[in-house]
């Protein structure tokens, strides 16, 4: 254990310098809190387990006057600039990055402050809690290689954020991170466990957990993902060539391999996504296989989502429009399939209108684009309760708009 707060502040660390004036020269009870939080390194490693006695002492020390403001300010500083490592230059030599990423007293202190932030909900105003969650979300995004730009990632710190958000019951933030953090990140399993544990504690229905934890695999709103060297494309995966993964409106995945060190030729392949001749020799097998494995995972998610959307025909569920839009229409993968299905939207007078999803609302069967209120309800159109004339109208509408559905929605469920 450090005997002095200065021992916890690594010279040259940007975050340590930003908080130095806030964590030194404090009253004894706040100094005791800072020294205690600096002990997180004695247990918070890749197992991501919080020591029970440490947590109990943390809660006791947080009762001191000014403790809440001290912790919230430290988190705000972690969300600023380059976060913990304070490096936004991708040109830093690899050896320097390795040294920068090693565990230090400041790393432990950052994790300690973050874990302590999970116990600030009681007594916080809604605005204070919203600000804290927003700052924690930014810290996680920077340290889990989610945000565009260059940040030196820290697995211990991002895992600490996941734990804190779980303690704060911040489900929306956890849903967001579950979508954005890639499965290749070391703390991803901890994130998955935290999401399930928190959702279960809050009694989130299993079907909501299923629909809100569909990964994006980095696919953007336009259905594409660019992989390339540092500074080009995804920040969480770098390769020496370029590859563009594209999910078409019909839900089909292709990979465009771009030979940037050769003649610049682009070769398009589909499953099983074989690379062009010579690619493995020029760019090394493990780099090429990483792209192929990612494409395979995207295919698996698309297949699972087709199956899940098909099974929805048997459930006759209702969604609030805003929730449905976020988790169905606007999801980078689910949305490609959901936007090819006919849904019904409830109007203010209680009538239901069938149509295809559009950013501005829905494209109704009569050709009008109708606005839909966020408070409206949505359900999947089903042929069973419809009349033969209505089924024929939907079939003609889909044909007229050349819609390629993930399954034939006009056929009744067996």
C-alpha positions as CSV (number, residue, x, y, z in Angstrom):
1,X,0.0,0.0,0.0
2,X,1.2,3.5,-0.9
3,X,2.0,5.6,2.2
4,X,1.5,8.9,0.3
5,X,-0.9,9.9,-2.5
6,X,2.1,11.1,-4.6
7,X,3.3,7.5,-4.8
8,X,0.1,6.7,-6.8
9,X,0.7,9.4,-9.4
10,X,3.0,8.3,-12.2
11,X,5.3,11.1,-13.4
12,X,4.4,12.0,-16.9
13,X,0.9,10.4,-16.9
14,X,-1.6,12.9,-18.2
15,X,-4.5,11.8,-16.1
16,X,-2.3,11.8,-13.0
17,X,-1.3,15.4,-13.7
18,X,-4.9,16.4,-14.3
19,X,-6.0,15.2,-10.9
20,X,-2.9,15.9,-8.9
21,X,-4.2,19.1,-7.4
22,X,-7.5,17.4,-6.6
23,X,-6.2,14.4,-4.8
24,X,-3.3,15.9,-2.8
25,X,-3.5,18.2,0.2
26,X,-6.9,16.8,1.2
27,X,-8.5,16.4,4.6
28,X,-7.5,13.1,6.3
29,X,-10.7,11.3,5.5
30,X,-10.5,12.0,1.8
31,X,-6.8,11.2,1.7
32,X,-7.7,7.8,3.3
33,X,-10.2,7.3,0.5
34,X,-7.6,8.0,-2.2
35,X,-5.0,5.7,-0.7
36,X,-7.7,3.0,-0.3
37,X,-8.8,3.3,-4.0
38,X,-5.1,3.0,-4.9
39,X,-5.1,-0.6,-3.5
40,X,-7.4,-1.8,-6.3
41,X,-4.3,-3.2,-8.1
42,X,-3.9,-5.8,-5.4
43,X,-6.9,-7.7,-6.6
44,X,-8.3,-6.1,-9.8
45,X,-6.5,-8.0,-12.5
46,X,-7.7,-10.0,-15.5
47,X,-10.1,-12.0,-13.3
48,X,-12.1,-8.8,-12.8
49,X,-13.3,-9.7,-9.3
50,X,-14.0,-7.1,-6.7
51,X,-12.7,-7.9,-3.2
52,X,-15.6,-7.9,-0.7
53,X,-13.7,-6.3,2.1
54,X,-12.3,-3.6,-0.2
55,X,-15.9,-2.8,-1.4
56,X,-17.2,-2.6,2.1
57,X,-14.4,-0.1,3.1
58,X,-15.0,1.9,-0.1
59,X,-18.7,2.4,0.7
60,X,-17.8,3.5,4.3
61,X,-15.2,6.0,3.0
62,X,-17.6,7.4,0.4
63,X,-19.7,8.8,3.3
64,X,-17.1,11.5,4.0
65,X,-17.9,15.1,3.0
66,X,-16.7,15.8,-0.6
67,X,-16.0,12.1,-1.4
68,X,-18.7,12.0,-4.1
69,X,-17.5,15.1,-5.8
70,X,-13.9,13.8,-5.6
71,X,-14.8,10.5,-7.3
72,X,-17.1,12.1,-10.0
73,X,-14.3,14.6,-10.8
74,X,-11.7,11.9,-11.2
75,X,-14.1,10.1,-13.6
76,X,-14.7,13.3,-15.6
77,X,-10.9,13.7,-15.9
78,X,-10.6,10.0,-17.1
79,X,-13.2,10.8,-19.8
80,X,-11.1,13.8,-21.1
81,X,-8.4,13.9,-23.7
82,X,-6.7,10.5,-24.1
83,X,-8.2,9.1,-21.0
84,X,-5.8,7.1,-18.8
85,X,-2.8,6.7,-21.1
86,X,-3.3,10.2,-22.6
87,X,-1.9,9.2,-25.9
88,X,-3.7,9.9,-29.2
89,X,-0.7,9.5,-31.5
90,X,-0.7,6.2,-33.5
91,X,2.9,6.9,-34.5
92,X,4.3,6.1,-31.0
93,X,6.8,3.2,-31.2
94,X,5.4,-0.2,-30.2
95,X,7.9,-0.6,-27.4
96,X,6.9,2.7,-25.9
97,X,3.2,1.6,-26.1
98,X,4.0,-1.6,-24.3
99,X,5.7,0.3,-21.5
100,X,2.8,2.8,-21.4
101,X,0.3,-0.1,-21.1
102,X,1.9,-1.8,-18.1
103,X,0.1,-1.9,-14.8
104,X,1.3,1.0,-12.5
105,X,0.0,2.6,-9.3
106,X,-1.9,5.1,-11.4
107,X,-3.6,2.3,-13.3
108,X,-4.7,0.8,-10.0
109,X,-5.9,4.2,-8.8
110,X,-7.9,4.8,-12.0
111,X,-9.6,1.4,-11.5
112,X,-10.3,2.1,-7.9
113,X,-12.0,5.5,-8.7
114,X,-14.0,3.8,-11.4
115,X,-15.2,0.9,-9.1
116,X,-16.0,3.5,-6.5
117,X,-18.2,5.4,-9.0
118,X,-20.5,2.4,-9.1
119,X,-21.6,3.3,-5.5
120,X,-22.6,6.9,-6.1
121,X,-26.2,6.3,-7.1
122,X,-27.7,6.8,-3.6
123,X,-28.3,10.4,-3.0
124,X,-27.4,11.5,-6.6
125,X,-29.8,13.7,-8.5
126,X,-31.0,12.3,-11.9
127,X,-28.8,14.9,-13.7
128,X,-25.7,14.0,-11.6
129,X,-26.3,10.3,-12.3
130,X,-26.8,10.9,-16.0
131,X,-23.5,12.9,-16.2
132,X,-21.6,10.2,-14.3
133,X,-22.9,7.4,-16.6
134,X,-22.1,9.5,-19.7
135,X,-18.5,10.0,-18.4
136,X,-18.1,6.3,-17.6
137,X,-19.4,5.4,-21.1
138,X,-16.8,7.6,-22.7
139,X,-14.0,6.1,-20.5
140,X,-15.1,2.6,-21.6
141,X,-15.3,3.6,-25.3
142,X,-11.8,5.1,-25.3
143,X,-10.2,2.2,-23.4
144,X,-12.0,-0.6,-25.2
145,X,-11.1,0.7,-28.7
146,X,-14.6,1.7,-29.7
147,X,-14.4,5.5,-30.4
148,X,-13.0,6.7,-33.7
149,X,-9.6,8.1,-33.3
150,X,-6.5,6.6,-31.5
151,X,-6.5,5.8,-27.8
152,X,-4.2,3.4,-26.0
153,X,-6.7,0.9,-24.6
154,X,-6.7,-0.5,-21.1
155,X,-8.6,-3.7,-20.4
156,X,-8.5,-3.4,-16.6
157,X,-10.0,0.1,-16.7
158,X,-12.7,-0.8,-19.3
159,X,-13.7,-3.8,-17.2
160,X,-13.9,-1.6,-14.1
161,X,-16.3,0.6,-16.0
162,X,-18.5,-2.4,-16.9
163,X,-18.7,-3.3,-13.2
164,X,-19.5,0.3,-12.2
165,X,-22.3,0.6,-14.7
166,X,-23.7,-2.7,-13.5
167,X,-23.6,-1.4,-9.9
168,X,-25.4,1.8,-11.1
169,X,-28.1,-0.3,-12.9
170,X,-27.2,1.7,-16.1
171,X,-28.8,-0.8,-18.5
172,X,-28.9,1.5,-21.5
173,X,-25.2,2.2,-21.3
174,X,-24.5,-1.5,-20.9
175,X,-26.6,-2.3,-24.0
176,X,-24.6,0.2,-25.9
177,X,-21.3,-1.2,-24.9
178,X,-22.5,-4.8,-25.6
179,X,-23.2,-3.7,-29.2
180,X,-20.0,-1.7,-29.6
181,X,-17.2,-3.7,-27.8
182,X,-15.8,-6.4,-30.0
183,X,-15.7,-10.0,-28.7
184,X,-11.9,-10.0,-29.3
185,X,-11.4,-7.6,-26.4
186,X,-10.1,-9.4,-23.3
187,X,-12.8,-8.0,-20.9
188,X,-15.7,-8.8,-23.3
189,X,-16.7,-11.9,-21.4
190,X,-16.8,-9.8,-18.2
191,X,-19.1,-7.3,-20.1
192,X,-21.4,-10.1,-21.2
193,X,-21.6,-11.5,-17.6
194,X,-22.3,-8.0,-16.2
195,X,-25.1,-7.3,-18.8
196,X,-26.8,-10.6,-18.0
197,X,-26.4,-10.3,-14.2
198,X,-27.7,-6.7,-14.2
199,X,-30.6,-7.4,-16.5
200,X,-31.6,-10.4,-14.4
201,X,-31.4,-8.3,-11.2
202,X,-33.6,-5.7,-12.9
203,X,-36.0,-8.4,-14.1
204,X,-35.5,-7.6,-17.8
205,X,-37.5,-10.2,-19.8
206,X,-35.4,-12.8,-21.6
207,X,-36.7,-11.7,-25.0
208,X,-35.5,-8.2,-24.4
209,X,-32.1,-9.4,-23.4
210,X,-31.9,-11.4,-26.6
211,X,-32.9,-8.5,-28.9
212,X,-30.7,-5.9,-27.1
213,X,-27.5,-8.0,-27.1
214,X,-27.2,-8.6,-30.9
215,X,-23.6,-7.7,-31.8
216,X,-22.8,-5.3,-34.6
217,X,-19.3,-6.7,-35.3
218,X,-18.4,-3.1,-36.3
219,X,-20.7,-3.0,-39.3
220,X,-21.8,0.7,-39.7
221,X,-25.3,2.1,-40.4
222,X,-24.6,1.9,-44.1
223,X,-23.9,-1.9,-43.9
224,X,-20.2,-1.7,-44.4
225,X,-17.0,-2.1,-42.4
226,X,-13.5,-1.1,-43.5
227,X,-10.4,-2.8,-42.2
228,X,-7.0,-1.5,-42.8
229,X,-3.7,-0.2,-41.2
230,X,-3.8,2.1,-38.2
231,X,-5.6,5.2,-39.1
232,X,-7.7,3.5,-41.8
233,X,-11.0,1.9,-40.9
234,X,-11.8,0.0,-37.7
235,X,-9.8,1.1,-34.7
236,X,-10.1,-2.3,-32.9
237,X,-8.6,-4.4,-35.7
238,X,-5.7,-3.4,-38.0
239,X,-4.3,-5.3,-41.0
240,X,-1.7,-4.3,-43.6
241,X,-4.1,-4.6,-46.5
242,X,-7.6,-3.1,-46.8
243,X,-10.8,-5.1,-46.8
244,X,-14.4,-3.8,-47.1
245,X,-17.0,-6.1,-45.6
246,X,-20.5,-5.3,-47.0
247,X,-23.9,-6.6,-46.0
248,X,-26.3,-6.0,-48.9
249,X,-29.9,-5.0,-48.7
250,X,-30.7,-8.7,-49.3
251,X,-28.7,-9.6,-46.2
252,X,-25.7,-11.1,-48.1
253,X,-22.2,-10.6,-47.0
254,X,-19.2,-10.0,-49.3
255,X,-15.6,-9.1,-48.7
256,X,-13.6,-6.8,-51.0
257,X,-9.9,-7.6,-50.6
258,X,-7.8,-4.6,-51.7
259,X,-4.1,-5.3,-52.5
260,X,-2.7,-2.0,-51.4
261,X,0.9,-3.2,-51.5
262,X,0.5,-4.7,-54.9
263,X,-1.3,-3.2,-57.9
264,X,-4.3,-2.1,-55.9
265,X,-6.6,-4.7,-57.4
266,X,-9.9,-5.3,-55.6
267,X,-11.2,-8.9,-55.4
268,X,-14.7,-9.6,-54.1
269,X,-15.5,-12.9,-52.4
270,X,-18.5,-14.4,-50.5
271,X,-18.7,-17.3,-48.1
272,X,-16.3,-19.0,-47.3
273,X,-14.5,-15.6,-48.0
274,X,-11.3,-17.0,-49.5
275,X,-8.6,-14.4,-50.0
276,X,-7.1,-13.7,-53.5
277,X,-4.0,-15.7,-54.6
278,X,-0.8,-14.4,-52.9
279,X,-2.6,-12.5,-50.2
280,X,-1.4,-14.8,-47.4
281,X,2.1,-14.7,-48.6
282,X,2.2,-10.9,-48.9
283,X,0.1,-10.1,-45.8
284,X,0.7,-13.1,-43.5
285,X,-1.9,-15.9,-42.9
286,X,-3.0,-14.8,-39.4
287,X,-3.9,-11.3,-40.7
288,X,-6.0,-12.8,-43.6
289,X,-7.6,-15.4,-41.3
290,X,-8.6,-12.6,-38.9
291,X,-10.7,-11.0,-41.6
292,X,-12.2,-14.3,-42.7
293,X,-13.1,-15.2,-39.1
294,X,-14.8,-11.9,-38.6
295,X,-16.8,-12.4,-41.8
296,X,-17.8,-15.8,-40.5
297,X,-19.0,-14.3,-37.2
298,X,-21.1,-11.7,-39.1
299,X,-22.6,-14.5,-41.2
300,X,-23.5,-16.4,-38.0
301,X,-25.2,-13.4,-36.5
302,X,-27.2,-12.8,-39.7
303,X,-28.3,-16.4,-39.7
304,X,-29.3,-16.2,-36.1
305,X,-31.3,-13.0,-36.6
306,X,-33.1,-14.4,-39.6
307,X,-34.2,-17.3,-37.4
308,X,-35.2,-15.0,-34.5
309,X,-37.2,-12.7,-36.8
310,X,-39.0,-15.7,-38.3
311,X,-39.9,-17.0,-34.8
312,X,-41.4,-13.6,-34.0
313,X,-44.4,-14.5,-36.2
314,X,-45.6,-16.8,-33.5
315,X,-45.5,-14.3,-30.6
316,X,-47.7,-11.4,-31.6
317,X,-45.5,-9.0,-29.5
318,X,-45.9,-5.2,-29.2
319,X,-42.9,-2.8,-29.0
320,X,-42.8,0.9,-28.1
321,X,-41.8,2.6,-31.4
322,X,-38.7,4.2,-30.0
323,X,-37.4,0.9,-28.6
324,X,-38.3,-1.0,-31.7
325,X,-36.5,1.6,-33.9
326,X,-33.3,1.4,-31.9
327,X,-33.1,-2.4,-31.6
328,X,-34.7,-3.4,-34.9
329,X,-34.9,-0.8,-37.6
330,X,-31.7,1.0,-36.9
331,X,-29.5,-1.9,-35.8
332,X,-26.7,-2.3,-38.4
333,X,-27.4,-6.1,-38.9
334,X,-30.9,-6.7,-37.5
335,X,-32.1,-3.6,-39.3
336,X,-31.0,-5.0,-42.8
337,X,-33.5,-7.8,-42.2
338,X,-36.1,-5.9,-40.3
339,X,-36.4,-3.2,-42.9
340,X,-37.4,-5.8,-45.5
341,X,-40.4,-6.9,-43.3
342,X,-43.8,-5.4,-43.1
343,X,-44.7,-4.0,-39.7
344,X,-47.9,-2.5,-38.4
345,X,-47.9,0.9,-36.7
346,X,-50.5,2.2,-34.3
347,X,-51.9,5.7,-34.9
348,X,-53.3,8.1,-32.2
349,X,-56.8,6.9,-32.9
350,X,-55.9,3.3,-32.3
351,X,-55.9,2.1,-35.9
352,X,-53.1,0.0,-37.3
353,X,-51.3,0.8,-40.6
354,X,-49.1,-1.8,-42.3
355,X,-45.9,-0.7,-44.1
356,X,-42.2,-0.9,-44.5
357,X,-39.8,0.8,-42.1
358,X,-38.4,4.1,-43.2
359,X,-36.2,6.7,-41.3
360,X,-39.1,9.1,-41.4
361,X,-41.7,6.6,-40.2
362,X,-43.2,3.9,-42.5
363,X,-44.0,3.5,-46.2
364,X,-47.6,2.4,-46.1
365,X,-49.2,0.0,-48.6
366,X,-50.9,2.9,-50.4
367,X,-47.5,4.6,-51.1
368,X,-47.7,7.3,-48.4
369,X,-44.8,7.8,-46.0
370,X,-46.3,8.3,-42.6
371,X,-44.7,9.7,-39.5
372,X,-44.8,7.6,-36.4
373,X,-44.8,9.0,-32.8
374,X,-42.1,7.6,-30.4
375,X,-44.9,6.6,-28.1
376,X,-46.8,4.6,-30.7
377,X,-46.7,0.8,-30.7
378,X,-45.3,-1.5,-33.4
379,X,-46.0,-5.2,-34.2
380,X,-44.9,-7.5,-36.9
381,X,-47.5,-7.9,-39.7
382,X,-48.8,-11.5,-39.8
383,X,-50.9,-13.1,-42.6
384,X,-53.0,-15.3,-40.2
385,X,-55.5,-12.6,-39.0
386,X,-55.5,-10.8,-42.4
387,X,-58.1,-11.4,-45.2
388,X,-57.0,-12.9,-48.5
389,X,-57.3,-9.5,-50.1
390,X,-55.0,-7.9,-47.5
391,X,-52.4,-10.7,-48.0
392,X,-52.6,-10.2,-51.8
393,X,-52.1,-6.4,-51.3
394,X,-49.0,-7.0,-49.2
395,X,-47.6,-9.5,-51.7
396,X,-48.2,-7.0,-54.6
397,X,-46.7,-4.2,-52.5
398,X,-43.5,-6.2,-51.8
399,X,-43.2,-7.1,-55.5
400,X,-43.7,-3.5,-56.6
401,X,-40.9,-2.3,-54.4
402,X,-38.6,-5.3,-55.2
403,X,-38.2,-6.2,-51.5
404,X,-36.0,-9.3,-50.8
405,X,-37.4,-10.6,-47.5
406,X,-35.5,-12.8,-45.1
407,X,-38.5,-15.2,-45.4
408,X,-41.8,-15.1,-47.2
409,X,-43.9,-13.1,-44.8
410,X,-47.1,-13.7,-46.7
411,X,-47.1,-17.4,-45.9
412,X,-48.9,-18.4,-42.7
413,X,-46.8,-20.0,-39.9
414,X,-46.9,-23.7,-39.9
